Amino acid sequence: MTAAPATAKLPGRWMVLWMLVVVRVAMGYQFQAAASAAPWLISEFDIDYATVGSLVGFYT
């Protein structure tokens, strides 16, 4: 029996890494967008900060 060489390259490993990076950045952007929209949500829907906090908590 022969073992696979330790330096064998996995096909598409860099593509998978880039996909994970893009997904993680998008998640961070969406989370920050919810927080930065808080003043607009408060004025538009006449809600308080506790409700906005609940919305952000439910979002995550």
N, CA, C and O atoms as a GROMACS GRO file, in nm:
protein
  240
    1MET      N    1   0.083  -0.118   0.000
    1MET     CA    2   0.000   0.000   0.000
    1MET      C    3   0.087   0.124   0.000
    1MET      O    4   0.191   0.129   0.066
    2THR      N    5   0.043   0.221  -0.074
    2THR     CA    6   0.116   0.348  -0.075
    2THR      C    7   0.026   0.458  -0.022
    2THR      O    8  -0.093   0.464  -0.053
    3ALA      N    9   0.085   0.543   0.055
    3ALA     CA   10   0.009   0.656   0.111
    3ALA      C   11   0.015   0.773   0.015
    3ALA      O   12   0.110   0.788  -0.062
    4ALA      N   13  -0.085   0.855   0.021
    4ALA     CA   14  -0.087   0.976  -0.062
    4ALA      C   15   0.021   1.070  -0.012
    4ALA      O   16   0.043   1.080   0.109
    5PRO      N   17   0.087   1.140  -0.101
    5PRO     CA   18   0.190   1.234  -0.057
    5PRO      C   19   0.130   1.344   0.029
    5PRO      O   20   0.017   1.387   0.008
    6ALA      N   21   0.207   1.389   0.125
    6ALA     CA   22   0.160   1.492   0.218
    6ALA      C   23   0.138   1.625   0.148
    6ALA      O   24   0.063   1.709   0.198
    7THR      N   25   0.202   1.645   0.036
    7THR     CA   26   0.189   1.773  -0.034
    7THR      C   27   0.083   1.768  -0.144
    7THR      O   28   0.078   1.858  -0.228
    8ALA      N   29   0.000   1.665  -0.145
    8ALA     CA   30  -0.104   1.656  -0.248
    8ALA      C   31  -0.200   1.774  -0.234
    8ALA      O   32  -0.245   1.807  -0.124
    9LYS      N   33  -0.229   1.837  -0.347
    9LYS     CA   34  -0.316   1.955  -0.344
    9LYS      C   35  -0.462   1.912  -0.356
    9LYS      O   36  -0.496   1.823  -0.434
   10LEU      N   37  -0.544   1.975  -0.279
   10LEU     CA   38  -0.686   1.950  -0.288
   10LEU      C   39  -0.743   2.036  -0.401
   10LEU      O   40  -0.714   2.155  -0.407
   11PRO      N   41  -0.822   1.979  -0.487
   11PRO     CA   42  -0.877   2.059  -0.597
   11PRO      C   43  -0.976   2.162  -0.544
   11PRO      O   44  -1.068   2.130  -0.469
   12GLY      N   45  -0.956   2.284  -0.586
   12GLY     CA   46  -1.048   2.391  -0.550
   12GLY      C   47  -1.037   2.443  -0.408
   12GLY      O   48  -1.128   2.511  -0.362
   13ARG      N   49  -0.930   2.413  -0.339
   13ARG     CA   50  -0.922   2.456  -0.199
   13ARG      C   51  -0.919   2.608  -0.186
   13ARG      O   52  -0.973   2.663  -0.091
   14TRP      N   53  -0.855   2.676  -0.282
   14TRP     CA   54  -0.852   2.822  -0.276
   14TRP      C   55  -0.989   2.880  -0.306
   14TRP      O   56  -1.027   2.982  -0.249
   15MET      N   57  -1.063   2.816  -0.395
   15MET     CA   58  -1.199   2.862  -0.424
   15MET      C   59  -1.287   2.849  -0.301
   15MET      O   60  -1.367   2.938  -0.272
   16VAL      N   61  -1.273   2.740  -0.230
   16VAL     CA   62  -1.351   2.720  -0.107
   16VAL      C   63  -1.313   2.825  -0.004
   16VAL      O   64  -1.399   2.880   0.064
   17LEU      N   65  -1.184   2.852   0.009
   17LEU     CA   66  -1.140   2.954   0.104
   17LEU      C   67  -1.197   3.090   0.069
   17LEU      O   68  -1.246   3.161   0.157
   18TRP      N   69  -1.192   3.128  -0.057
   18TRP     CA   70  -1.247   3.257  -0.100
   18TRP      C   71  -1.398   3.263  -0.080
   18TRP      O   72  -1.451   3.368  -0.043
   19MET      N   73  -1.466   3.155  -0.103
   19MET     CA   74  -1.610   3.154  -0.080
   19MET      C   75  -1.641   3.175   0.068
   19MET      O   76  -1.734   3.248   0.102
   20LEU      N   77  -1.565   3.110   0.155
   20LEU     CA   78  -1.585   3.129   0.298
   20LEU      C   79  -1.557   3.272   0.341
   20LEU      O   80  -1.629   3.328   0.424
   21VAL      N   81  -1.453   3.333   0.286
   21VAL     CA   82  -1.420   3.472   0.318
   21VAL      C   83  -1.532   3.564   0.273
   21VAL      O   84  -1.573   3.653   0.349
   22VAL      N   85  -1.582   3.545   0.153
   22VAL     CA   86  -1.689   3.631   0.101
   22VAL      C   87  -1.816   3.617   0.185
   22VAL      O   88  -1.882   3.716   0.216
   23VAL      N   89  -1.850   3.495   0.221
   23VAL     CA   90  -1.969   3.473   0.302
   23VAL      C   91  -1.954   3.538   0.439
   23VAL      O   92  -2.048   3.600   0.489
   24ARG      N   93  -1.837   3.527   0.499
   24ARG     CA   94  -1.816   3.585   0.632
   24ARG      C   95  -1.820   3.738   0.626
   24ARG      O   96  -1.875   3.801   0.716
   25VAL      N   97  -1.762   3.797   0.523
   25VAL     CA   98  -1.767   3.943   0.508
   25VAL      C   99  -1.911   3.989   0.487
   25VAL      O  100  -1.952   4.090   0.543
   26ALA      N  101  -1.987   3.915   0.408
   26ALA     CA  102  -2.127   3.951   0.384
   26ALA      C  103  -2.208   3.943   0.513
   26ALA      O  104  -2.294   4.028   0.538
   27MET      N  105  -2.182   3.843   0.595
   27MET     CA  106  -2.252   3.832   0.722
   27MET      C  107  -2.218   3.949   0.813
   27MET      O  108  -2.307   4.004   0.879
   28GLY      N  109  -2.092   3.987   0.818
   28GLY     CA  110  -2.053   4.102   0.899
   28GLY      C  111  -2.116   4.230   0.850
   28GLY      O  112  -2.157   4.314   0.931
   29TYR      N  113  -2.124   4.247   0.719
   29TYR     CA  114  -2.186   4.367   0.662
   29TYR      C  115  -2.335   4.372   0.698
   29TYR      O  116  -2.385   4.478   0.736
   30GLN      N  117  -2.404   4.261   0.688
   30GLN     CA  118  -2.546   4.258   0.720
   30GLN      C  119  -2.570   4.288   0.867
   30GLN      O  120  -2.664   4.359   0.901
   31PHE      N  121  -2.484   4.236   0.954
   31PHE     CA  122  -2.500   4.262   1.097
   31PHE      C  123  -2.479   4.409   1.126
   31PHE      O  124  -2.554   4.467   1.205
   32GLN      N  125  -2.379   4.472   1.066
   32GLN     CA  126  -2.353   4.614   1.088
   32GLN      C  127  -2.463   4.699   1.025
   32GLN      O  128  -2.497   4.804   1.079
   33ALA      N  129  -2.519   4.655   0.914
   33ALA     CA  130  -2.626   4.732   0.850
   33ALA      C  131  -2.749   4.738   0.940
   33ALA      O  132  -2.817   4.840   0.945
   34ALA      N  133  -2.778   4.630   1.010
   34ALA     CA  134  -2.892   4.630   1.101
   34ALA      C  135  -2.870   4.730   1.214
   34ALA      O  136  -2.964   4.800   1.254
   35ALA      N  137  -2.750   4.738   1.265
   35ALA     CA  138  -2.721   4.832   1.374
   35ALA      C  139  -2.720   4.977   1.325
   35ALA      O  140  -2.766   5.066   1.396
   36SER      N  141  -2.669   5.001   1.206
   36SER     CA  142  -2.663   5.139   1.157
   36SER      C  143  -2.799   5.189   1.112
   36SER      O  144  -2.818   5.310   1.096
   37ALA      N  145  -2.894   5.101   1.090
   37ALA     CA  146  -3.029   5.142   1.052
   37ALA      C  147  -3.116   5.171   1.174
   37ALA      O  148  -3.232   5.209   1.159
   38ALA      N  149  -3.062   5.154   1.294
   38ALA     CA  150  -3.141   5.172   1.416
   38ALA      C  151  -3.203   5.311   1.428
   38ALA      O  152  -3.322   5.319   1.459
   39PRO      N  153  -3.131   5.420   1.404
   39PRO     CA  154  -3.197   5.552   1.416
   39PRO      C  155  -3.315   5.567   1.320
   39PRO      O  156  -3.417   5.625   1.356
   40TRP      N  157  -3.301   5.516   1.199
   40TRP     CA  158  -3.412   5.524   1.104
   40TRP      C  159  -3.529   5.439   1.151
   40TRP      O  160  -3.644   5.481   1.141
   41LEU      N  161  -3.502   5.319   1.202
   41LEU     CA  162  -3.609   5.233   1.251
   41LEU      C  163  -3.684   5.298   1.366
   41LEU      O  164  -3.807   5.291   1.374
   42ILE      N  165  -3.610   5.363   1.455
   42ILE     CA  166  -3.672   5.428   1.571
   42ILE      C  167  -3.764   5.541   1.526
   42ILE      O  168  -3.876   5.552   1.575
   43SER      N  169  -3.717   5.624   1.435
   43SER     CA  170  -3.801   5.736   1.391
   43SER      C  171  -3.914   5.693   1.299
   43SER      O  172  -4.024   5.748   1.306
   44GLU      N  173  -3.889   5.597   1.213
   44GLU     CA  174  -3.990   5.556   1.115
   44GLU      C  175  -4.103   5.475   1.178
   44GLU      O  176  -4.220   5.495   1.143
   45PHE      N  177  -4.070   5.385   1.268
   45PHE     CA  178  -4.170   5.295   1.324
   45PHE      C  179  -4.207   5.328   1.468
   45PHE      O  180  -4.283   5.255   1.531
   46ASP      N  181  -4.152   5.438   1.521
   46ASP     CA  182  -4.182   5.483   1.657
   46ASP      C  183  -4.162   5.371   1.760
   46ASP      O  184  -4.252   5.338   1.838
   47ILE      N  185  -4.042   5.313   1.758
   47ILE     CA  186  -4.006   5.208   1.853
   47ILE      C  187  -3.891   5.257   1.939
   47ILE      O  188  -3.830   5.359   1.909
   48ASP      N  189  -3.863   5.184   2.046
   48ASP     CA  190  -3.755   5.225   2.136
   48ASP      C  191  -3.630   5.139   2.113
   48ASP      O  192  -3.631   5.045   2.033
   49TYR      N  193  -3.524   5.174   2.185
   49TYR     CA  194  -3.397   5.103   2.168
   49TYR      C  195  -3.406   4.957   2.211
   49TYR      O  196  -3.336   4.872   2.155
   50ALA      N  197  -3.490   4.928   2.309
   50ALA     CA  198  -3.504   4.789   2.353
   50ALA      C  199  -3.561   4.702   2.241
   50ALA      O  200  -3.520   4.588   2.222
   51THR      N  201  -3.656   4.757   2.168
   51THR     CA  202  -3.714   4.682   2.056
   51THR      C  203  -3.613   4.663   1.944
   51THR      O  204  -3.606   4.556   1.884
   52VAL      N  205  -3.535   4.766   1.917
   52VAL     CA  206  -3.429   4.753   1.816
   52VAL      C  207  -3.328   4.647   1.861
   52VAL      O  208  -3.283   4.566   1.780
   53GLY      N  209  -3.293   4.647   1.988
   53GLY     CA  210  -3.203   4.545   2.040
   53GLY      C  211  -3.260   4.405   2.025
   53GLY      O  212  -3.187   4.311   1.993
   54SER      N  213  -3.389   4.392   2.048
   54SER     CA  214  -3.454   4.261   2.029
   54SER      C  215  -3.449   4.219   1.882
   54SER      O  216  -3.423   4.103   1.851
   55LEU      N  217  -3.474   4.315   1.792
   55LEU     CA  218  -3.467   4.283   1.649
   55LEU      C  219  -3.328   4.238   1.608
   55LEU      O  220  -3.312   4.141   1.534
   56VAL      N  221  -3.227   4.308   1.657
   56VAL     CA  222  -3.089   4.269   1.625
   56VAL      C  223  -3.058   4.133   1.686
   56VAL      O  224  -2.990   4.051   1.623
   57GLY      N  225  -3.106   4.109   1.807
   57GLY     CA  226  -3.084   3.979   1.871
   57GLY      C  227  -3.152   3.865   1.796
   57GLY      O  228  -3.095   3.757   1.782
   58PHE      N  229  -3.273   3.890   1.748
   58PHE     CA  230  -3.343   3.788   1.670
   58PHE      C  231  -3.274   3.765   1.537
   58PHE      O  232  -3.276   3.654   1.483
   59TYR      N  233  -3.215   3.870   1.484
   59TYR     CA  234  -3.147   3.860   1.354
   59TYR      C  235  -3.025   3.770   1.362
   59TYR      O  236  -2.994   3.697   1.268
   60THR      N  237  -2.957   3.774   1.475
   60THR     CA  238  -2.838   3.691   1.490
   60THR      C  239  -2.882   3.558   1.541
   60THR      O  240  -2.799   3.470   1.562
   0.00000   0.00000   0.00000
